[in-house]
Amino acid sequence: MSEAAAISIHELSFRWPRADKPLLKIPQLTLAAGESLFLQGASGSGKSTLLNLIAGVQTGYGGSIRVCGEQLENLSTRQRDQLRADRIGLVFQQFNLLPWLSPLENVVLGCRFSAQRRQQAARQDGSVEAQALRLLGELGLASVSGEKRATSTLSIGQQQRVAAARALIGNPPLIIADEPTSSLDSDHRDRFIELLLTECRRSGAALLFVSHDRLLATHFHRRLQLDHLVQPAQEGKPC
């Protein structure tokens, strides 16, 4: 993986159209290669908007966002889409799995739109399918990894681990997790985080983990609160 920072933000400002005040106004935020960062923020604080900006989904901001060495504001929509496919593994709060596919089929989707990730998986494990099976096994899903059963028949905790394996396949240098433990009890939550961190360390990926639950912060290299990042301004606090 490149030694460039996974995320580098300078003088970021974002305001929704017709809003009176900016939702986000962040002077600086950096996530080093291989680092794990816990970002805490209350509901409505702009956490998901910030993640969408970093992932290149949301545009219309001021300032600079550099992800894995690429300056997002200089990229076209197609280039941002390819950057996301090649270099960012996303773990969503609602998982975004295809319920009629098997766990293995859902995981290999992480490489469908990225030749770079397919090549990485094959280089490390021999094939995309082999890496998917390894990840499922290491995430405690060996018993279902070879089954054709629909992913919708798995427990919530199992579906969550399938989603993590999909994000990790192909060794993307940046993993972004948006409130992925909100539906888990404390035991399954802590186990999931440890598994996710272990896989990120194995591949050298940086991890940006966003949650409102401050009790999770002890698992990570660094902890930040979104409201501490946001620059006080005459325009007011972020909504």
C-alpha positions as CSV (number, residue, x, y, z in Angstrom):
1,M,0.0,0.0,0.0
2,S,1.1,3.5,-0.7
3,E,2.6,5.5,2.2
4,A,0.4,8.5,1.3
5,A,-2.2,9.3,3.8
6,A,-5.5,7.4,3.3
7,I,-7.5,10.6,3.9
8,S,-6.3,14.2,4.0
9,I,-8.8,17.0,4.4
10,H,-8.1,20.8,4.4
11,E,-10.5,23.6,4.9
12,L,-13.5,21.5,4.1
13,S,-16.9,23.4,4.0
14,F,-20.2,21.9,3.1
15,R,-23.6,23.5,3.1
16,W,-26.9,22.0,1.8
17,P,-28.6,24.2,-0.8
18,R,-30.7,26.9,0.8
19,A,-29.4,26.1,4.2
20,D,-28.6,29.1,6.5
21,K,-25.5,27.5,8.0
22,P,-22.8,25.1,6.9
23,L,-23.3,21.5,8.1
24,L,-19.6,20.8,8.0
25,K,-16.6,23.2,8.4
26,I,-13.5,21.2,9.1
27,P,-10.1,22.9,9.0
28,Q,-8.1,19.6,8.8
29,L,-8.5,15.9,9.2
30,T,-5.9,13.2,8.3
31,L,-6.0,9.4,8.5
32,A,-2.6,7.8,8.0
33,A,-2.1,4.7,6.0
34,G,-2.8,1.7,8.2
35,E,-4.3,3.8,11.0
36,S,-7.6,3.1,12.7
37,L,-9.7,6.1,13.6
38,F,-12.9,6.2,15.6
39,L,-15.0,9.2,14.7
40,Q,-17.9,9.9,17.1
41,G,-20.8,12.2,16.4
42,A,-24.4,12.6,17.5
43,S,-27.3,11.9,15.1
44,G,-27.6,14.8,12.7
45,S,-24.1,16.0,13.2
46,G,-23.1,15.3,9.6
47,K,-21.3,12.0,10.0
48,S,-22.8,10.3,7.0
49,T,-22.5,13.4,4.9
50,L,-18.7,13.5,5.7
51,L,-18.4,9.8,4.7
52,N,-20.2,10.5,1.5
53,L,-17.9,13.4,0.7
54,I,-14.8,11.2,1.5
55,A,-16.2,8.4,-0.7
56,G,-16.8,10.7,-3.6
57,V,-20.5,10.2,-3.6
58,Q,-21.4,13.7,-2.4
59,T,-19.9,16.8,-4.2
60,G,-20.5,20.5,-3.9
61,Y,-18.0,21.2,-1.1
62,G,-15.4,23.8,-0.6
63,G,-11.8,23.0,0.3
64,S,-9.7,19.9,-0.4
65,I,-10.3,16.2,0.0
66,R,-7.5,13.8,-0.9
67,V,-8.2,10.1,-0.7
68,C,-5.5,7.5,-1.3
69,G,-3.4,10.1,-3.1
70,E,-6.2,11.4,-5.3
71,Q,-7.6,14.9,-5.2
72,L,-11.3,14.3,-5.3
73,E,-12.3,17.7,-6.6
74,N,-10.1,17.1,-9.7
75,L,-11.8,13.9,-10.6
76,S,-14.8,13.3,-12.9
77,T,-17.8,11.4,-11.7
78,R,-16.6,8.3,-13.5
79,Q,-13.1,8.7,-12.0
80,R,-14.6,9.0,-8.5
81,D,-16.7,5.9,-9.0
82,Q,-13.6,4.0,-10.1
83,L,-11.6,5.3,-7.1
84,R,-14.3,4.1,-4.8
85,A,-14.4,0.7,-6.5
86,D,-10.7,0.2,-6.5
87,R,-9.5,1.7,-3.2
88,I,-12.4,2.0,-0.7
89,G,-14.2,-0.8,1.1
90,L,-17.6,0.3,2.5
91,V,-19.4,-1.3,5.5
92,F,-22.9,0.2,5.6
93,Q,-25.2,0.5,8.6
94,Q,-27.9,-1.5,6.7
95,F,-25.2,-3.8,5.1
96,N,-26.6,-3.3,1.5
97,L,-26.3,-7.0,0.8
98,L,-28.3,-8.6,-2.1
99,P,-30.6,-10.9,0.0
100,W,-31.2,-13.5,-2.7
101,L,-27.5,-14.2,-3.2
102,S,-25.4,-16.5,-1.1
103,P,-22.8,-15.2,1.3
104,L,-20.0,-16.1,-1.1
105,E,-21.7,-14.4,-4.0
106,N,-22.2,-11.2,-2.0
107,V,-18.5,-11.1,-1.0
108,V,-17.1,-11.5,-4.5
109,L,-19.3,-8.5,-5.6
110,G,-16.7,-6.4,-3.9
111,C,-14.4,-7.1,-6.8
112,R,-17.0,-7.0,-9.6
113,F,-16.2,-3.5,-10.7
114,S,-12.5,-3.4,-10.0
115,A,-9.8,-5.2,-11.9
116,Q,-7.3,-3.9,-9.4
117,R,-9.1,-5.6,-6.5
118,R,-9.5,-8.8,-8.5
119,Q,-5.8,-8.9,-9.3
120,Q,-5.0,-8.2,-5.6
121,A,-7.2,-11.1,-4.4
122,A,-5.8,-13.5,-7.0
123,R,-2.2,-12.5,-6.2
124,Q,-2.7,-13.1,-2.5
125,D,-5.0,-16.1,-2.4
126,G,-5.1,-17.6,-5.9
127,S,-8.5,-16.3,-7.0
128,V,-11.3,-13.9,-5.9
129,E,-13.4,-16.9,-4.7
130,A,-10.5,-18.3,-2.6
131,Q,-10.0,-15.0,-0.9
132,A,-13.7,-14.6,-0.3
133,L,-13.8,-18.1,1.4
134,R,-10.7,-17.2,3.5
135,L,-12.3,-14.0,4.7
136,L,-15.6,-15.6,5.5
137,G,-13.7,-18.3,7.5
138,E,-11.6,-15.8,9.4
139,L,-14.8,-13.8,10.2
140,G,-16.3,-17.0,11.7
141,L,-18.5,-17.9,8.7
142,A,-16.8,-21.0,7.5
143,S,-20.0,-23.0,8.1
144,V,-22.0,-21.0,5.7
145,S,-19.3,-19.9,3.2
146,G,-19.9,-22.8,0.8
147,E,-23.7,-22.9,1.0
148,K,-26.0,-21.7,-1.6
149,R,-28.5,-20.4,1.0
150,A,-29.8,-16.8,0.6
151,T,-27.9,-14.3,2.7
152,S,-31.3,-13.1,4.0
153,T,-31.6,-16.3,6.0
154,L,-28.5,-15.5,8.1
155,S,-28.7,-13.8,11.4
156,I,-28.0,-10.0,11.6
157,G,-24.6,-10.6,13.1
158,Q,-23.7,-13.0,10.3
159,Q,-24.9,-10.6,7.6
160,Q,-22.8,-7.9,9.2
161,R,-19.7,-10.1,8.8
162,V,-20.6,-10.9,5.2
163,A,-20.7,-7.1,4.6
164,A,-17.3,-6.7,6.3
165,A,-15.8,-9.5,4.1
166,R,-17.2,-7.8,1.0
167,A,-15.5,-4.5,2.0
168,L,-12.2,-6.2,2.7
169,I,-11.9,-8.4,-0.4
170,G,-9.2,-7.3,-2.8
171,N,-7.3,-5.4,-0.1
172,P,-8.5,-1.9,-0.6
173,P,-6.3,0.6,1.2
174,L,-9.2,2.4,3.0
175,I,-12.1,0.8,4.8
176,I,-15.1,3.1,5.8
177,A,-17.6,1.7,8.3
178,D,-20.8,3.8,9.0
179,E,-22.5,2.7,12.3
180,P,-22.0,-1.0,11.4
181,T,-22.6,-2.2,15.0
182,S,-25.9,-0.5,15.8
183,S,-28.0,-3.6,15.6
184,L,-25.6,-5.9,17.7
185,D,-25.5,-6.7,21.4
186,S,-22.3,-5.8,23.2
187,D,-20.7,-9.2,23.0
188,H,-21.2,-9.5,19.2
189,R,-20.3,-5.8,18.7
190,D,-16.9,-6.1,20.4
191,R,-16.1,-9.4,18.6
192,F,-17.1,-7.8,15.2
193,I,-14.8,-4.8,15.8
194,E,-11.9,-7.0,16.8
195,L,-12.3,-9.1,13.6
196,L,-12.6,-6.0,11.4
197,L,-9.4,-4.5,13.0
198,T,-7.5,-7.8,12.6
199,E,-8.3,-8.0,8.9
200,C,-7.4,-4.3,8.4
201,R,-4.0,-4.9,10.1
202,R,-3.5,-8.0,8.0
203,S,-4.0,-6.1,4.7
204,G,-2.5,-2.8,5.9
205,A,-5.8,-0.9,5.3
206,A,-6.7,2.3,7.1
207,L,-10.0,2.2,8.9
208,L,-12.4,5.1,9.5
209,F,-15.1,3.8,11.8
210,V,-18.0,6.2,12.5
211,S,-20.4,5.7,15.4
212,H,-22.3,7.6,18.1
213,D,-21.3,5.0,20.7
214,R,-18.2,6.4,22.6
215,L,-17.7,3.0,24.4
216,L,-16.2,1.6,21.2
217,A,-13.4,4.1,21.0
218,T,-10.9,2.0,23.1
219,H,-10.4,-0.4,20.2
220,F,-8.9,2.2,17.9
221,H,-5.5,3.9,17.4
222,R,-7.2,7.3,17.6
223,R,-10.5,8.9,18.6
224,L,-12.0,12.1,17.4
225,Q,-15.3,13.8,18.0
226,L,-16.9,15.4,15.0
227,D,-17.9,18.5,16.9
228,H,-14.3,19.0,18.0
229,L,-13.2,18.9,14.3
230,V,-15.8,21.4,13.2
231,Q,-14.4,25.0,13.2
232,P,-16.4,27.4,15.4
233,A,-17.8,30.1,13.1
234,Q,-20.0,33.1,13.1
235,E,-22.4,31.0,10.9
236,G,-23.2,28.8,13.9
237,K,-22.7,25.2,14.9
238,P,-23.4,22.4,12.5
239,C,-27.0,21.1,12.7
